[in-house]
Amino acid sequence: MEVMIPQSLQHPLFFSSSTIAVNFESKSLSARGYFPYEIQYEHHLSKETPWAKEHEEAYLSQYITYWQQLYHVLYQRFQKREKNVQHELIEGIAIFLSLLFWSNHKRVVLQDLSTEIAALETVPVNIEERLHYILQRPTSFSSFMQLTELIQEQQKHRARKLTIEK
């Protein structure tokens, strides 16, 4: 299915054109494309809201599991000094942004990203500088390591928040 990328998600790192072919029915996260739930929601194709508090755990655990698999693939490629890691690393960045926004019960918004992130309550330390670094160098090993740390930190912050809420 061919759909327009919502204005709120248009970012050159993730989408090179204003439309994208997606397979929302696929079980594979990579086949669904970046930010599939936000795209479907914007086009009224689905009422799935992984950022809603009642759905948070199921969706976040699915994305964390997918990140763990992706992490091993990326780590092996970097160990072999392979250069072709861009697709997987960008996919990892998209996973992190989903985890970041959803764990704050908001849908991903890439337009004016700094402002959007500043409005989030539960975030890793120095998130803006660290994420800016990753977005500027999406194929470097140091970006991969920084992304890994951000994901781990966000999981810890989320766990702490859930503990406090209980």
LUMLODO-599052 format. One record per residue (C-alpha): chain; y, x, z; residue number from 1; residue in one letter. Coordinates in Angstrom, 2 decimals, m for minus. Each point is the difference from the previous one (the first is absolute). Layout:
LUMLODO-599052
<pt 'A', <Y, X, Z>, NUM, 'A'>
...
//
This chain:
LUMLODO-599052
<pt 'A', <0.00, 0.00, 0.00>, 1, 'M'>
<pt 'A', <3.45, 1.31, m0.91>, 2, 'E'>
<pt 'A', <2.75, m0.65, 2.59>, 3, 'V'>
<pt 'A', <3.61, 1.01, 0.54>, 4, 'M'>
<pt 'A', <0.66, 2.45, 2.81>, 5, 'I'>
<pt 'A', <2.26, m1.73, 2.54>, 6, 'P'>
<pt 'A', <3.43, 1.59, 0.42>, 7, 'Q'>
<pt 'A', <m0.83, 0.75, 3.64>, 8, 'S'>
<pt 'A', <m2.93, 2.22, m1.08>, 9, 'L'>
<pt 'A', <1.48, 1.82, m2.97>, 10, 'Q'>
<pt 'A', <m0.24, 3.71, 0.69>, 11, 'H'>
<pt 'A', <m0.60, 2.64, m2.70>, 12, 'P'>
<pt 'A', <m2.70, 1.78, 1.99>, 13, 'L'>
<pt 'A', <m2.21, m3.10, 0.04>, 14, 'F'>
<pt 'A', <0.99, m1.91, m3.14>, 15, 'F'>
<pt 'A', <1.20, 1.54, m3.26>, 16, 'S'>
<pt 'A', <0.77, m3.34, m1.64>, 17, 'S'>
<pt 'A', <1.10, m3.46, 1.10>, 18, 'S'>
<pt 'A', <m3.43, m1.53, m0.62>, 19, 'T'>
<pt 'A', <m3.48, 1.00, 1.03>, 20, 'I'>
<pt 'A', <m3.55, m1.04, m0.83>, 21, 'A'>
<pt 'A', <m1.87, m0.83, 3.19>, 22, 'V'>
<pt 'A', <m3.38, m1.32, 1.01>, 23, 'N'>
<pt 'A', <0.66, m1.88, 3.24>, 24, 'F'>
<pt 'A', <m3.61, m1.20, 0.13>, 25, 'E'>
<pt 'A', <m1.47, 3.49, 0.23>, 26, 'S'>
<pt 'A', <m1.46, 1.17, 3.29>, 27, 'K'>
<pt 'A', <1.26, 3.52, m0.71>, 28, 'S'>
<pt 'A', <3.42, 0.81, 1.39>, 29, 'L'>
<pt 'A', <0.71, 2.40, m2.83>, 30, 'S'>
<pt 'A', <m0.81, m2.67, m2.63>, 31, 'A'>
<pt 'A', <2.41, m2.45, 1.64>, 32, 'R'>
<pt 'A', <2.90, 2.40, m0.40>, 33, 'G'>
<pt 'A', <2.77, 0.94, 2.37>, 34, 'Y'>
<pt 'A', <1.26, m2.72, 2.38>, 35, 'F'>
<pt 'A', <m2.14, m2.81, m1.45>, 36, 'P'>
<pt 'A', <0.61, m2.44, 2.85>, 37, 'Y'>
<pt 'A', <3.77, 0.30, m0.26>, 38, 'E'>
<pt 'A', <m0.13, m0.46, m3.79>, 39, 'I'>
<pt 'A', <m2.24, m3.07, 0.30>, 40, 'Q'>
<pt 'A', <2.18, m1.44, 2.75>, 41, 'Y'>
<pt 'A', <3.20, 0.48, m2.04>, 42, 'E'>
<pt 'A', <m1.57, m1.76, m3.01>, 43, 'H'>
<pt 'A', <m1.50, m2.78, 2.15>, 44, 'H'>
<pt 'A', <m3.49, 0.97, m1.18>, 45, 'L'>
<pt 'A', <m1.38, 0.27, 3.53>, 46, 'S'>
<pt 'A', <0.97, m0.90, 3.51>, 47, 'K'>
<pt 'A', <m1.76, 3.04, 1.47>, 48, 'E'>
<pt 'A', <2.33, 1.71, 2.43>, 49, 'T'>
<pt 'A', <m1.53, 3.16, 1.46>, 50, 'P'>
<pt 'A', <3.29, 0.66, 1.79>, 51, 'W'>
<pt 'A', <m0.41, m3.16, 2.09>, 52, 'A'>
<pt 'A', <m1.05, 0.79, 3.55>, 53, 'K'>
<pt 'A', <m3.12, m2.17, m0.16>, 54, 'E'>
<pt 'A', <m1.31, 1.85, m3.09>, 55, 'H'>
<pt 'A', <1.12, 3.48, 0.95>, 56, 'E'>
<pt 'A', <m3.24, 1.47, 1.32>, 57, 'E'>
<pt 'A', <m2.25, m0.93, m2.92>, 58, 'A'>
<pt 'A', <2.33, 1.31, m2.69>, 59, 'Y'>
<pt 'A', <1.12, 3.11, 1.83>, 60, 'L'>
<pt 'A', <m3.56, 1.05, 0.82>, 61, 'S'>
<pt 'A', <m0.94, m0.45, m3.68>, 62, 'Q'>
<pt 'A', <2.89, 2.25, m1.06>, 63, 'Y'>
<pt 'A', <m0.75, 2.60, 2.67>, 64, 'I'>
<pt 'A', <m3.63, 0.17, m1.16>, 65, 'T'>
<pt 'A', <1.17, 0.41, m3.57>, 66, 'Y'>
<pt 'A', <2.41, 2.77, 1.07>, 67, 'W'>
<pt 'A', <m2.83, 1.86, 1.75>, 68, 'Q'>
<pt 'A', <m2.01, 0.00, m3.24>, 69, 'Q'>
<pt 'A', <3.05, 1.05, m2.01>, 70, 'L'>
<pt 'A', <0.80, 2.73, 2.53>, 71, 'Y'>
<pt 'A', <m3.40, 1.64, m0.57>, 72, 'H'>
<pt 'A', <0.41, m0.11, m3.77>, 73, 'V'>
<pt 'A', <3.48, 1.53, 0.22>, 74, 'L'>
<pt 'A', <m1.03, 2.62, 2.52>, 75, 'Y'>
<pt 'A', <m2.86, 1.17, m2.23>, 76, 'Q'>
<pt 'A', <2.28, 0.13, m3.03>, 77, 'R'>
<pt 'A', <2.59, 2.05, 1.86>, 78, 'F'>
<pt 'A', <m2.73, 2.35, 1.26>, 79, 'Q'>
<pt 'A', <m1.06, 0.58, m3.62>, 80, 'K'>
<pt 'A', <3.70, 0.45, m0.91>, 81, 'R'>
<pt 'A', <m0.18, m2.81, m2.52>, 82, 'E'>
<pt 'A', <3.37, m1.02, m1.38>, 83, 'K'>
<pt 'A', <m0.82, m3.57, m0.99>, 84, 'N'>
<pt 'A', <0.58, m1.78, 3.33>, 85, 'V'>
<pt 'A', <3.09, m2.04, m0.78>, 86, 'Q'>
<pt 'A', <m1.67, m3.41, m0.44>, 87, 'H'>
<pt 'A', <m1.98, 0.26, 3.24>, 88, 'E'>
<pt 'A', <2.93, 1.37, 2.01>, 89, 'L'>
<pt 'A', <2.31, m2.76, m1.23>, 90, 'I'>
<pt 'A', <m2.70, m2.48, 0.92>, 91, 'E'>
<pt 'A', <m0.05, 1.56, 3.48>, 92, 'G'>
<pt 'A', <3.78, m0.38, 0.27>, 93, 'I'>
<pt 'A', <m0.32, m3.67, m0.98>, 94, 'A'>
<pt 'A', <m2.67, m0.45, 2.68>, 95, 'I'>
<pt 'A', <2.27, 1.60, 2.60>, 96, 'F'>
<pt 'A', <2.95, m2.21, m0.96>, 97, 'L'>
<pt 'A', <m2.23, m3.07, 0.26>, 98, 'S'>
<pt 'A', <m1.23, 1.12, 3.44>, 99, 'L'>
<pt 'A', <3.55, 0.75, 1.10>, 100, 'L'>
<pt 'A', <1.49, m3.34, m1.04>, 101, 'F'>
<pt 'A', <m2.99, m2.20, 0.83>, 102, 'W'>
<pt 'A', <m0.37, 1.44, 3.50>, 103, 'S'>
<pt 'A', <3.62, m1.08, 0.49>, 104, 'N'>
<pt 'A', <m0.84, m3.49, m1.36>, 105, 'H'>
<pt 'A', <2.10, 0.41, m3.12>, 106, 'K'>
<pt 'A', <m0.93, 0.14, m3.65>, 107, 'R'>
<pt 'A', <0.60, 3.24, m1.87>, 108, 'V'>
<pt 'A', <3.49, 0.31, m1.49>, 109, 'V'>
<pt 'A', <0.73, 3.15, m1.99>, 110, 'L'>
<pt 'A', <3.51, m0.90, m1.08>, 111, 'Q'>
<pt 'A', <2.43, 1.82, 2.32>, 112, 'D'>
<pt 'A', <m2.99, 1.49, 1.81>, 113, 'L'>
<pt 'A', <2.02, 1.96, 2.57>, 114, 'S'>
<pt 'A', <1.75, m3.14, 1.23>, 115, 'T'>
<pt 'A', <m3.27, m1.93, 0.10>, 116, 'E'>
<pt 'A', <m1.74, 2.72, 2.01>, 117, 'I'>
<pt 'A', <2.93, 0.32, 2.40>, 118, 'A'>
<pt 'A', <m0.43, m3.69, 0.83>, 119, 'A'>
<pt 'A', <m3.67, 0.44, 0.99>, 120, 'L'>
<pt 'A', <m0.88, 0.12, 3.66>, 121, 'E'>
<pt 'A', <m3.24, 2.00, 0.05>, 122, 'T'>
<pt 'A', <0.28, 3.19, m2.06>, 123, 'V'>
<pt 'A', <m0.96, 3.69, 0.24>, 124, 'P'>
<pt 'A', <2.59, 2.52, 1.16>, 125, 'V'>
<pt 'A', <2.43, 1.20, m2.72>, 126, 'N'>
<pt 'A', <m1.56, m2.42, m2.46>, 127, 'I'>
<pt 'A', <2.92, 0.00, m2.45>, 128, 'E'>
<pt 'A', <0.12, 3.77, m0.50>, 129, 'E'>
<pt 'A', <m3.75, 0.37, m0.13>, 130, 'R'>
<pt 'A', <m0.49, m2.85, m2.45>, 131, 'L'>
<pt 'A', <2.87, 1.27, m2.17>, 132, 'H'>
<pt 'A', <m1.75, 3.38, m0.16>, 133, 'Y'>
<pt 'A', <m3.28, m1.62, m1.08>, 134, 'I'>
<pt 'A', <1.66, m2.20, m2.61>, 135, 'L'>
<pt 'A', <1.77, 3.02, m1.51>, 136, 'Q'>
<pt 'A', <m3.23, 2.08, m0.20>, 137, 'R'>
<pt 'A', <m2.84, m2.50, m0.53>, 138, 'P'>
<pt 'A', <m2.49, 2.61, m1.22>, 139, 'T'>
<pt 'A', <0.34, 2.80, 2.55>, 140, 'S'>
<pt 'A', <m2.47, 0.93, 2.70>, 141, 'F'>
<pt 'A', <2.77, m0.07, 2.61>, 142, 'S'>
<pt 'A', <0.81, m3.59, m0.99>, 143, 'S'>
<pt 'A', <m3.67, m0.88, 0.37>, 144, 'F'>
<pt 'A', <m0.08, 1.50, 3.49>, 145, 'M'>
<pt 'A', <3.26, m1.72, 0.96>, 146, 'Q'>
<pt 'A', <m1.35, m3.32, m1.31>, 147, 'L'>
<pt 'A', <m3.18, 0.47, 2.03>, 148, 'T'>
<pt 'A', <2.04, 0.61, 3.15>, 149, 'E'>
<pt 'A', <2.22, m3.03, m0.66>, 150, 'L'>
<pt 'A', <m3.01, m2.27, m0.38>, 151, 'I'>
<pt 'A', <m1.53, 1.32, 3.22>, 152, 'Q'>
<pt 'A', <3.27, m0.40, 1.87>, 153, 'E'>
<pt 'A', <0.52, m3.53, m1.28>, 154, 'Q'>
<pt 'A', <m3.50, m0.94, 1.16>, 155, 'Q'>
<pt 'A', <0.78, 1.40, 3.46>, 156, 'K'>
<pt 'A', <3.33, m1.82, 0.21>, 157, 'H'>
<pt 'A', <m1.67, m3.23, m1.08>, 158, 'R'>
<pt 'A', <m2.78, 0.41, 2.58>, 159, 'A'>
<pt 'A', <2.59, 0.66, 2.70>, 160, 'R'>
<pt 'A', <1.98, m3.08, m1.05>, 161, 'K'>
<pt 'A', <m3.14, m2.17, 0.12>, 162, 'L'>
<pt 'A', <m0.86, 1.33, 3.46>, 163, 'T'>
<pt 'A', <3.47, m0.78, 1.31>, 164, 'I'>
<pt 'A', <m0.10, m3.50, m1.50>, 165, 'E'>
<pt 'A', <m3.27, m0.74, 1.81>, 166, 'K'>
//
